[in-house]
Amino acid sequence: MVVKKRIITHRSSQKGGNPIVRMMIAIMEGNTGLVNKLLDEGADPNTKNPVDHVTALMMASKEGKTDIVRSLIDHGANVNLKTKDGRTALMAASLIRDTGIVQILLDNGADVNSQAANGKTALLVAASNDDINTMKLLLDRGADMELRGGKSRHHGRKMKNSRKKRKTRKNKK
């Protein structure tokens, strides 16, 4: 099975395989029992995938696995860890419009204004999905509407400049 840039083989999921791979497979399959077993056996919920630095909590948040999110947090998962490009579990939950997981993450200390490398926040992710419920929750919990993503800020400037050019052209005619 191929997941993003990394390849996970069937053999990896067998006993004795890489614990982070086993954890990620269990999360994708929604196997709460296996996730709990791995955690009880000492698997670190904060271990990052070496390719993109995704953690088990980020994966569970992105997959909408509420029970696994709770279990990972109960076993010490850090809700504010970031991927290589600065994404968080809160952004992942906002991306899939899962207000329940967003609430759990916020209740456990997720930084509502954390920004990815491109400047995006969970609020911007929710807004880009027209997810009013998640947006309201994030705003109620202190999300800053003034924080802007790098691409959307650039896009806004580009649009403003193009309007100026159109006005200038009209005035020259």
Secondary structure, DSSP 8 states (H G I E B T S, - for coil): -EETTEE--GGGGSTTS-HHHHHHHHHHTT-HHHHHHHHHTT--TT---TTT---HHHHHHHHT-HHHHHHHHHTT--TT---TT---HHHHHHHTT-HHHHHHHHHTT--TT---TTS--HHHHHHHTT-HHHHHHHHHTT--TT---HHHHHHHHHHHHHHHHHHHHHHH-
